[in-house]
Amino acid sequence: MSTGRPFQPGDRVQLRDRKGRTHTVWLEAGKVFHTHHGQIAHDDLIGRPEGSLVTASSGSSYLALRPLLADVTLAMPRGATVVYPKDAAAILGLADIAPGQTVVEAGAGSGALSMWLLRVLGAEGRLVSYERRDDFAAVAARNVTAQLGRLPDSWALLVGDVVERLPADLAPGTVDRVVLDLLAPWECVPAVADTLVPGGVLCCYVATTTQLSRVVETLREHTGFTEPSALEVLQRGWHVEGLSVRPEHRMVGHTGFLVTARRLAPGVVAPTRRRRPAPGAYGPDWRAGVARGAAADPVE
C-alpha cells in the first residue's frame, strides 16, 4: 500500500512502462530486475519516492509506484478464484462494513476479500473467516501475510464447514455482518440468522442465476430477513483522448451476483411484500427445478 515514505528494501514496487504494462518487484539491495527493455537496478529505486521514473539499461523509462490492493489481489497466487475489486468494493458498501465490527466470511478462498475486510475493520474490528479446504486456507494465509507482513490479531482463519462450526464458535446475536462466497449459501441461512444481530446485514456472492434464485427464495421462506436485494456490478473503461471519447472495447462483465438482506428482530416475521410475479413464475416448472436442485446440491 502507499505510505508516502521512500522505497526501502523489502517493499513491493510496481513498474509501469509507456504502454501501461506492469511488472512487480520486491526490492533487495544489490539485485537487478531484467525486462525486455534492459536491466533495472534495485538500488536505483531504493531511497526514491513513489511516483519516480527509473531508467532501464536500454534507456526505456518506467514509472515506479507501490501497487494498490486492487493490483495485489488480481496478481497474487490463487487457490480459489478471487473476488474482483469491483465486487469487493460493492460488498464493502452494500454490507455497510465499518471499523470495529465483527464480520464472518465464508469461504475465504485465496484471501482477496479478507484483505479488503481487514483493511476496513481495522485493529478494533474482528474478522472470522471459514474455509472448508485447508489448502485454500494456507494460500489465503500466505497472501494476507505477504500483503500485511504478518497475520493480524484481528483475523481468525478457521478450517471447516461454517454451518457446523458457526453456532459453536460465536454466540447468538454477536455478529454484525456476514459475507458468504459459497456454492450453496442457502444452506447457511438458519445458522447465520441465529448469529446476526438485529439489523445486521447478510451478503451472498454467487455466480449463476440458479444460485441467485435459490438463495433469494430461501431468504424469503425463512421470513427472518428483509426482502432480499440482488444486483451485479459491470465495469467498463472509457477511452478519452481529445475529442475521441468512447467506451473501451473490452470490459469486466459478469463475475457474480450480490444478494443482500437485513436480519429482523427475534420473533419478527417479515411482512409479505406485495409484488406481481410474472404468470407461471412459481408454477410446476419452478417447483420441479427447486426439487432437482435440492436433490443435487453442488459440493464445495
Backbone hydrogen bonds, N-H to C=O, Kabsch-Sander energy under -0.5 kcal/mol:
donor,donor_aa,acceptor,acceptor_aa,energy
7,F,48,R,-2.9
10,G,27,L,-2.8
11,D,8,Q,-2.2
13,V,11,D,-0.5
13,V,25,V,-3.3
14,Q,65,L,-3.9
15,L,13,V,-0.6
15,L,23,H,-3.4
16,R,63,L,-2.3
17,D,21,R,-2.4
20,G,17,D,-1.7
23,H,15,L,-2.1
25,V,13,V,-3.1
27,L,11,D,-2.8
27,L,25,V,-0.6
31,K,28,E,-2.2
33,F,40,I,-3.2
35,T,38,G,-2.5
38,G,35,T,-1.2
40,I,33,F,-2.8
42,H,31,K,-2.4
43,D,31,K,-0.5
44,D,41,A,-1.4
45,L,42,H,-1.8
46,I,42,H,-2.1
47,G,7,F,-2.8
48,R,45,L,-2.3
51,G,64,A,-2.6
52,S,49,P,-0.9
52,S,64,A,-0.7
54,V,62,Y,-2.7
56,A,60,S,-3.1
57,S,39,Q,-1.6
58,S,37,H,-1.1
59,G,56,A,-1.9
62,Y,54,V,-2.5
63,L,16,R,-2.6
64,A,52,S,-2.8
65,L,14,Q,-2.1
65,L,63,L,-0.5
72,V,68,L,-2.2
73,T,69,L,-2.6
74,L,70,A,-1.3
75,A,71,D,-1.4
76,M,72,V,-1.7
79,G,80,A,-0.6
84,Y,82,V,-0.5
87,D,84,Y,-0.7
88,A,84,Y,-2.8
89,A,85,P,-2.8
90,A,86,K,-1.3
91,I,87,D,-2.6
92,L,88,A,-2.4
93,G,89,A,-1.8
94,L,90,A,-3.5
95,A,91,I,-2.4
96,D,93,G,-0.7
97,I,92,L,-2.0
100,G,121,L,-2.2
101,Q,98,A,-1.6
103,V,101,Q,-0.6
103,V,126,R,-3.0
104,V,177,R,-2.3
105,E,128,V,-2.9
106,A,179,V,-2.3
107,G,130,Y,-1.0
108,A,130,Y,-1.1
111,G,108,A,-2.3
115,M,111,G,-1.7
116,W,112,A,-1.4
117,L,113,L,-2.6
118,L,114,S,-2.9
119,R,115,M,-2.1
120,V,116,W,-1.9
121,L,117,L,-2.9
122,G,118,L,-1.8
125,G,121,L,-0.5
125,G,122,G,-0.9
126,R,101,Q,-2.7
127,L,154,S,-2.9
128,V,103,V,-2.8
129,S,127,L,-0.6
129,S,156,A,-2.9
130,Y,105,E,-3.1
131,E,158,L,-2.1
134,D,132,R,-0.5
137,A,133,R,-2.1
138,A,134,D,-2.0
139,V,135,D,-1.7
140,A,136,F,-2.6
141,A,137,A,-2.4
142,R,138,A,-2.2
143,N,139,V,-2.5
144,V,140,A,-2.4
145,T,141,A,-2.2
146,A,142,R,-2.4
147,Q,143,N,-1.7
148,L,144,V,-2.8
149,G,145,T,-2.4
155,W,152,P,-1.6
156,A,127,L,-2.7
157,L,155,W,-0.5
158,L,129,S,-3.3
158,L,156,A,-0.7
160,G,131,E,-1.6
160,G,158,L,-0.6
165,R,161,D,-2.6
166,L,162,V,-2.4
168,A,165,R,-0.8
169,D,165,R,-2.3
170,L,166,L,-2.3
173,G,194,D,-1.4
174,T,171,A,-1.0
174,T,195,T,-1.2
175,V,195,T,-2.1
176,D,102,T,-2.1
177,R,102,T,-1.6
178,V,201,V,-2.3
179,V,104,V,-2.9
180,L,203,C,-2.8
181,D,106,A,-3.9
181,D,179,V,-0.6
187,E,184,A,-1.5
188,C,185,P,-1.7
189,V,186,W,-1.0
192,V,188,C,-2.8
193,A,189,V,-2.7
194,D,190,P,-1.7
195,T,191,A,-1.4
196,L,192,V,-2.3
197,V,175,V,-2.4
199,G,263,R,-2.9
200,G,197,V,-2.6
201,V,176,D,-1.4
202,L,261,A,-3.0
203,C,178,V,-2.8
204,C,259,V,-3.0
205,Y,180,L,-3.1
206,V,204,C,-0.6
206,V,257,F,-2.1
212,L,208,T,-2.2
213,S,209,T,-2.7
214,R,210,T,-2.1
215,V,211,Q,-2.5
216,V,212,L,-2.0
217,E,213,S,-2.4
218,T,214,R,-2.3
219,L,215,V,-2.0
220,R,216,V,-2.0
221,E,217,E,-2.4
222,H,218,T,-1.9
223,T,219,L,-1.2
226,T,262,R,-2.3
229,S,260,T,-2.6
231,L,258,L,-1.8
233,V,256,G,-0.5
234,L,232,E,-0.5
235,Q,252,V,-2.7
236,R,234,L,-0.5
237,G,250,R,-0.6
239,H,246,R,-3.0
240,V,238,W,-0.6
241,E,244,S,-2.0
244,S,241,E,-2.4
245,V,243,L,-1.3
246,R,239,H,-2.1
246,R,244,S,-0.5
248,E,237,G,-3.0
252,V,235,Q,-2.5
253,G,251,M,-1.0
257,F,206,V,-4.1
258,L,231,L,-3.2
259,V,204,C,-2.6
260,T,229,S,-2.4
261,A,202,L,-1.9
263,R,200,G,-3.0
264,L,224,G,-2.8
268,V,265,A,-2.2
270,A,223,T,-2.7
275,R,273,R,-0.8
281,A,278,A,-2.4
283,G,280,G,-1.6
287,R,283,G,-2.0
288,A,284,P,-2.5
289,G,285,D,-2.1
290,V,286,W,-2.1
291,A,287,R,-2.1
292,R,288,A,-2.5
293,G,289,G,-2.3
294,A,290,V,-2.3
295,A,291,A,-1.5
296,A,292,R,-1.1
297,D,294,A,-0.5
300,E,298,P,-0.5
